Amino acid sequence: MKRFSLIFTFFLITSYTTFSQENYQIKTIAFYNLENLFDTINDPAKNDEASPIMEIKGNRSKIYKEKLNNMAKVLSKIGVKEAKKSPVIIGVAEIENHKVLEDLINTSYLKDKNYSIIQYDSPDLRGIDVALLYQEKYFKPTSHETFELKLWDENGMRIYTRDQLLVSGYLDDELIHIIVNHWPSRRGGEKKSRSKREKAAYLNTQIIEKIKLKDPNPKIIIMGDLNDDPTNASLKKVLKTKAIKANVKEGDIYNPMEDMFRRGQNTLVYRDNINLFDQIMVSSALLTTKKDYSSYKFYKARVFKPQYLTTQTGKYKGYPYRSFAGSNFIGGYSDHYPVYIYLIKEN
């Protein structure tokens, strides 16, 4: 497989050691909540008519194309500053079906990237799913499956929500596993809905245990819109994430987003309160404390936040510049910022 070698001047803060002018491969892994990426066709099997685009009385086809181009523009630029190419793997949430993703990857921004799609229809009542996009040149899936999150309300009625997607495959010649999530919302209040997200986190632990049956010390990337911050119990008590690299032991999950959140970074704003619901975490096998980059290792995590993704004026100044306000298309992008990590490897 042809590889691209890029020389970077890295300032990797690992035990306060600086690396300079090292020759690395660098790959971007991203996640983006695409905010109601629905098509214009009514599916009688779903409650898709509740999506904003279906409530618009104007030219839906024109709006749909603009929405697709906006999303594609963002995805094409994530991580380019250092990787010099768009993300090799992208997890997405709030998409309606396979067709919208086909339309997305065939926009002018993404068509030459040769992305492929892994997507399953979930039982979510609105019909929104998670999915994975990947550049065939760099990532070769070997297996993929979904895991159903089974929840019931206080009256014993089933709550239908998004599945969790597991994709395993080779990044160049290294086996990695990606879990894509969109955990239950905070509808009804954070406290009342908390147990749903804790059960979602527990399902992640079960997926991890299944991975370990075949791959005892796996390289796992957990990503998604978790509807919880890095400091919430679902992350800290259920997934037992660690915020400090030095405290990560074999089998632990490192969450670089926790320190970012404590320093005031965010991926959304709700009623003037910031949250960092969109997160990417890695297993211990993707960390190094010995400056060993002979295989892919985590380098750093970031929120992708160029100026054009933020509302500049008015009541919602400082909020993500979203696509929809009620049933109106306002020309923006998403009500979430994307997040991404870099993996690096010596040539």
C-alpha positions as CSV (number, residue, x, y, z in Angstrom):
1,M,0.0,0.0,0.0
2,K,1.3,3.4,-1.0
3,R,2.0,5.7,2.0
4,F,2.5,9.3,2.2
5,S,5.3,10.5,4.4
6,L,5.2,14.0,5.8
7,I,7.8,15.8,7.8
8,F,6.4,17.8,10.6
9,T,7.9,19.8,13.4
10,F,6.0,18.4,16.3
11,F,5.9,19.7,19.8
12,L,4.5,16.7,21.5
13,I,4.0,17.3,25.2
14,T,4.7,13.9,26.7
15,S,6.4,14.3,30.1
16,Y,7.4,17.8,28.9
17,T,9.6,16.3,26.1
18,T,9.8,18.1,22.8
19,F,10.2,16.3,19.5
20,S,11.4,18.3,16.5
21,Q,11.7,17.6,12.8
22,E,10.7,14.0,13.0
23,N,9.4,12.1,10.0
24,Y,5.8,10.9,10.7
25,Q,2.7,9.6,9.1
26,I,-0.3,11.4,10.5
27,K,-3.9,10.4,10.2
28,T,-7.0,12.4,11.3
29,I,-10.0,10.6,12.9
30,A,-13.1,12.8,13.3
31,F,-16.6,12.8,14.5
32,Y,-19.4,15.2,13.5
33,N,-23.1,15.5,14.5
34,L,-24.6,16.6,11.2
35,E,-27.7,18.1,12.7
36,N,-30.7,16.6,11.0
37,L,-29.2,15.5,7.7
38,F,-32.5,14.2,6.2
39,D,-33.6,13.9,2.6
40,T,-36.8,15.4,1.2
41,I,-38.7,12.2,0.8
42,N,-41.3,11.1,3.3
43,D,-40.6,7.6,4.6
44,P,-43.9,6.2,6.0
45,A,-41.9,3.8,8.2
46,K,-40.3,6.7,10.1
47,N,-41.3,9.9,11.8
48,D,-39.0,11.7,9.4
49,E,-41.7,14.3,8.7
50,A,-40.8,15.8,12.1
51,S,-37.4,16.7,10.7
52,P,-36.9,20.4,10.0
53,I,-36.4,20.0,6.2
54,M,-39.8,18.2,5.9
55,E,-41.5,21.2,7.6
56,I,-40.0,23.7,5.2
57,K,-42.5,25.0,2.6
58,G,-39.9,26.5,0.2
59,N,-37.6,24.8,-2.2
60,R,-36.6,21.7,-0.2
61,S,-34.3,20.3,-2.9
62,K,-32.3,23.5,-3.1
63,I,-32.0,23.6,0.7
64,Y,-31.0,19.9,0.8
65,K,-28.1,20.5,-1.6
66,E,-27.0,23.5,0.4
67,K,-27.1,21.5,3.6
68,L,-25.1,18.7,2.0
69,N,-22.4,21.2,0.7
70,N,-22.1,22.9,4.1
71,M,-21.5,19.5,5.8
72,A,-19.1,18.4,3.1
73,K,-17.1,21.6,3.3
74,V,-16.5,21.1,7.0
75,L,-15.6,17.4,6.7
76,S,-13.1,18.2,3.9
77,K,-11.2,20.6,6.1
78,I,-10.9,18.9,9.5
79,G,-7.3,18.1,10.4
80,V,-5.9,19.4,7.1
81,K,-3.7,21.9,8.8
82,E,-1.3,19.1,10.0
83,A,-2.4,16.0,8.1
84,K,-2.6,17.8,4.8
85,K,-5.6,15.7,3.9
86,S,-9.2,15.3,5.1
87,P,-9.9,12.7,7.8
88,V,-9.3,9.1,6.9
89,I,-12.1,8.0,9.2
90,I,-15.2,10.0,10.1
91,G,-18.0,9.0,12.5
92,V,-21.3,10.9,12.0
93,A,-24.6,11.2,13.8
94,E,-28.1,12.5,13.0
95,I,-28.2,11.1,9.5
96,E,-31.4,9.6,8.1
97,N,-30.2,6.9,5.8
98,H,-27.6,5.5,3.5
99,K,-28.8,7.7,0.6
100,V,-28.0,11.0,2.4
101,L,-24.5,9.8,3.0
102,E,-24.1,8.8,-0.7
103,D,-25.2,12.3,-1.6
104,L,-22.8,13.7,0.9
105,I,-19.7,11.9,-0.3
106,N,-20.5,12.8,-3.9
107,T,-20.5,16.5,-3.3
108,S,-17.7,18.5,-5.0
109,Y,-15.9,18.8,-1.6
110,L,-15.6,15.0,-1.0
111,K,-16.0,13.2,-4.3
112,D,-12.2,13.0,-5.0
113,K,-11.6,11.6,-1.5
114,N,-13.2,8.2,-2.3
115,Y,-15.1,7.8,0.9
116,S,-17.0,4.6,1.6
117,I,-20.0,4.2,4.0
118,I,-20.9,1.8,6.8
119,Q,-24.4,2.5,8.0
120,Y,-27.3,0.5,9.5
121,D,-30.9,1.6,10.0
122,S,-31.5,1.8,13.8
123,P,-34.9,1.5,15.6
124,D,-34.8,5.2,16.6
125,L,-38.4,6.5,16.0
126,R,-37.2,9.6,14.1
127,G,-35.1,7.4,11.9
128,I,-31.7,9.0,12.8
129,D,-28.7,6.8,12.7
130,V,-24.9,6.8,13.3
131,A,-22.5,5.8,10.5
132,L,-18.9,5.6,9.5
133,L,-17.2,7.2,6.5
134,Y,-13.7,6.1,5.6
135,Q,-11.2,6.6,2.8
136,E,-10.6,3.2,1.2
137,K,-7.0,4.1,0.5
138,Y,-6.1,4.1,4.2
139,F,-8.6,2.0,6.0
140,K,-9.8,-1.5,5.2
141,P,-12.8,-2.7,7.3
142,T,-12.8,-6.4,8.2
143,S,-16.1,-6.5,10.1
144,H,-18.9,-4.3,11.3
145,E,-22.0,-4.8,13.4
146,T,-24.5,-2.8,15.5
147,F,-25.5,-3.3,19.1
148,E,-29.0,-2.4,20.2
149,L,-29.5,-0.2,23.2
150,K,-32.6,-1.6,25.0
151,L,-34.3,0.9,27.2
152,W,-37.7,1.1,28.9
153,D,-39.5,4.0,30.5
154,E,-41.1,4.1,34.0
155,N,-44.3,2.6,32.6
156,G,-42.5,-0.3,31.0
157,M,-42.8,1.0,27.5
158,R,-39.9,0.5,25.2
159,I,-37.7,3.5,24.3
160,Y,-36.3,3.2,20.8
161,T,-33.0,4.9,20.3
162,R,-29.8,4.7,18.3
163,D,-27.8,1.6,17.9
164,Q,-24.1,1.6,18.6
165,L,-21.9,0.8,15.6
166,L,-18.7,-1.2,15.8
167,V,-16.3,-1.2,12.9
168,S,-13.0,-3.2,13.0
169,G,-10.4,-3.0,10.3
170,Y,-6.8,-2.1,9.3
171,L,-5.5,1.4,9.3
172,D,-2.6,0.8,6.9
173,D,-1.4,-2.5,8.4
174,E,-2.7,-2.0,12.0
175,L,-5.9,-3.4,13.4
176,I,-8.1,-0.8,15.1
177,H,-11.7,-0.8,16.3
178,I,-14.1,2.1,16.2
179,I,-17.3,2.5,18.2
180,V,-19.7,5.2,17.0
181,N,-22.3,6.5,19.5
182,H,-25.2,8.8,19.8
183,W,-26.4,8.4,23.3
184,P,-29.9,9.2,24.6
185,S,-30.7,12.9,24.9
186,R,-31.3,14.9,28.1
187,R,-35.0,15.4,27.3
188,G,-36.9,15.6,30.6
189,G,-33.8,16.9,32.3
190,E,-30.3,15.7,32.9
191,K,-31.1,13.9,36.2
192,K,-34.2,12.1,35.0
193,S,-32.5,10.9,31.8
194,R,-29.1,10.1,33.3
195,S,-29.6,6.4,33.7
196,K,-30.2,6.0,29.9
197,R,-26.8,7.3,29.1
198,E,-25.2,5.2,31.9
199,K,-26.8,2.2,30.2
200,A,-25.4,3.4,26.9
201,A,-22.0,3.6,28.5
202,Y,-22.4,0.1,29.9
203,L,-23.2,-1.2,26.4
204,N,-19.9,0.3,25.3
205,T,-18.1,-1.8,28.0
206,Q,-19.8,-4.9,26.7
207,I,-18.7,-4.1,23.1
208,I,-15.1,-3.7,24.4
209,E,-15.2,-7.0,26.2
210,K,-16.4,-8.7,23.0
211,I,-13.5,-7.1,21.1
212,K,-11.0,-8.4,23.7
213,L,-12.1,-12.0,23.1
214,K,-10.2,-11.9,19.8
215,D,-7.8,-8.9,20.4
216,P,-6.6,-9.0,24.0
217,N,-4.9,-5.5,24.0
218,P,-7.0,-3.7,21.3
219,K,-6.6,-0.3,19.8
220,I,-10.1,1.1,20.3
221,I,-11.4,4.5,19.4
222,I,-14.7,5.5,21.0
223,M,-16.5,8.5,19.5
224,G,-19.8,10.1,19.4
225,D,-22.4,12.6,20.6
226,L,-22.7,11.3,24.1
227,N,-25.2,13.9,25.5
228,D,-23.0,14.0,28.5
229,D,-19.9,15.9,29.4
230,P,-16.5,14.1,30.0
231,T,-17.0,14.6,33.8
232,N,-20.4,12.9,34.0
233,A,-21.0,9.6,35.7
234,S,-21.5,7.7,32.4
235,L,-17.9,8.4,31.5
236,K,-16.2,8.5,34.9
237,K,-18.0,5.8,36.7
238,V,-19.2,3.4,34.0
239,L,-16.6,3.7,31.3
240,K,-14.1,4.7,34.0
241,T,-12.3,7.1,31.7
242,K,-9.0,8.6,32.7
243,A,-8.1,12.3,32.1
244,I,-4.3,12.0,32.7
245,K,-2.1,9.8,30.4
246,A,0.2,8.9,33.3
247,N,-2.8,7.3,35.2
248,V,-3.9,5.1,32.3
249,K,-3.2,1.4,32.8
250,E,-3.6,-1.4,30.3
251,G,-7.2,-1.8,29.5
252,D,-8.2,1.8,30.5
253,I,-9.8,4.4,28.4
254,Y,-8.1,7.8,28.0
255,N,-10.4,10.8,27.4
256,P,-8.4,13.8,26.2
257,M,-11.7,15.8,26.1
258,E,-12.0,15.9,29.9
259,D,-9.0,18.3,30.3
260,M,-10.3,20.3,27.3
261,F,-13.7,20.6,29.0
262,R,-12.2,21.7,32.3
263,R,-10.3,24.4,30.4
264,G,-13.6,25.8,28.9
265,Q,-13.7,24.2,25.5
266,N,-17.1,23.1,24.1
267,T,-18.9,21.5,21.2
268,L,-22.3,23.1,21.8
269,V,-24.1,25.8,23.7
270,Y,-27.6,25.3,25.3
271,R,-29.3,28.2,27.1
272,D,-26.0,30.0,27.4
273,N,-24.3,26.9,29.1
274,I,-21.5,25.2,27.3
275,N,-21.2,21.5,26.9
276,L,-18.6,19.1,25.4
277,F,-20.9,16.3,24.4
278,D,-19.0,15.3,21.3
279,Q,-16.0,13.3,22.3
280,I,-13.3,10.9,21.0
281,M,-11.5,8.6,23.4
282,V,-8.8,5.9,23.0
283,S,-7.8,2.7,24.7
284,S,-4.5,2.3,26.4
285,A,-2.9,0.5,23.4
286,L,-3.1,3.8,21.5
287,L,-1.0,5.7,24.1
288,T,2.7,5.8,24.6
289,T,4.7,7.2,27.6
290,K,8.1,6.1,26.1
291,K,8.0,8.1,22.9
292,D,7.5,4.8,20.9
293,Y,5.8,5.7,17.7
294,S,6.8,2.6,15.8
295,S,3.0,1.9,15.5
296,Y,0.1,4.4,15.4
297,K,-0.3,6.3,18.7
298,F,-2.5,9.1,19.8
299,Y,-1.0,12.5,19.3
300,K,-3.6,15.1,20.3
301,A,-7.4,15.9,20.3
302,R,-9.1,19.1,19.1
303,V,-12.4,20.7,18.5
304,F,-12.7,22.0,15.0
305,K,-13.9,25.5,15.4
306,P,-13.1,27.9,12.5
307,Q,-14.9,31.2,12.7
308,Y,-17.5,30.4,10.0
309,L,-18.9,27.6,12.2
310,T,-19.9,30.2,14.9
311,T,-22.7,32.6,14.9
312,Q,-21.2,36.1,14.9
313,T,-24.1,38.4,15.8
314,G,-27.4,38.5,17.5
315,K,-29.0,36.7,20.4
316,Y,-27.1,33.5,19.6
317,K,-23.7,35.1,19.1
318,G,-21.0,32.6,20.1
319,Y,-23.2,29.6,19.5
320,P,-22.5,27.0,16.8
321,Y,-23.9,28.4,13.5
322,R,-26.6,25.8,12.9
323,S,-28.6,24.8,9.8
324,F,-32.1,25.0,11.2
325,A,-34.0,27.3,13.5
326,G,-37.3,25.6,14.0
327,S,-38.6,24.8,10.5
328,N,-36.4,27.5,8.9
329,F,-33.1,26.9,7.1
330,I,-30.8,29.7,8.2
331,G,-27.8,28.7,6.1
332,G,-25.5,27.4,8.7
333,Y,-23.9,24.1,9.5
334,S,-24.7,22.2,12.7
335,D,-25.6,22.9,16.3
336,H,-22.5,21.0,17.3
337,Y,-18.8,21.5,16.5
338,P,-16.9,18.5,15.1
339,V,-14.1,16.9,17.1
340,Y,-11.0,15.1,15.9
341,I,-7.8,13.4,16.9
342,Y,-4.5,12.8,15.2
343,L,-2.8,9.4,15.2
344,I,0.9,9.4,14.3
345,K,3.5,6.9,13.4
346,E,7.2,7.0,12.5
347,N,8.1,6.1,9.0
